[in-house]
Amino acid sequence: MLNLIPRIHFPNEVAIKRGSLLRLKYFDSKRAFLIISKSIESSNAYDKIISYLKDAKIESKIVSDASGDPTRDSV
């Protein structure tokens, strides 16, 4: 019965240095849900994120209309 409950997996590492977006290529996941700011969406980082997720064959859903820290309702 527990297998029917959706699970959320958090990464066991956080990469914040130069080249950290490149690590998206090597995620061992099937799906990703990202909440990003409008400023990221309009930058070249957004294109890199999409490209790296596609390279890793990770299905993704990206929400970019959240403002500030997203609330439960906005998610």
C-alpha positions, -999 to +999 in steps of 0.1 A: +000+000+000+029+024+007+040+021-029+009+041-040+019+072-021+038+097-042+073+103-030+094+134-033+132+128-036+155+156-026+191+156-040+217+145-016+240+172-027+237+209-036+260+223-063+265+261-062+298+266-079+307+273-115+295+245-138+268+233-114+241+234-141+261+208-160+254+183-132+218+182-144+231+160-173+240+133-148+209+132-125+196+097-121+159+105-123+130+102-147+112+134-139+119+168-125+098+196-113+115+230-111+102+263-097+123+291-112+121+329-112+112+351-142+148+363-142+161+328-147+136+321-175+148+351-194+185+342-190+207+318-209+207+296-178+171+286-186+182+273-220+210+253-204+187+238-178+163+226-206+191+213-227+208+194-199+175+178-187+168+167-223+204+152-226+197+132-194+163+121-208+145+136-178+109+146-183+104+180-167+078+204-157+089+240-151+069+267-133+081+302-137+052+324-126+058+319-089+068+352-071+091+352-042+090+321-020+061+300-035+031+294-013+013+260-011-015+274-033+008+286-060+026+253-062 
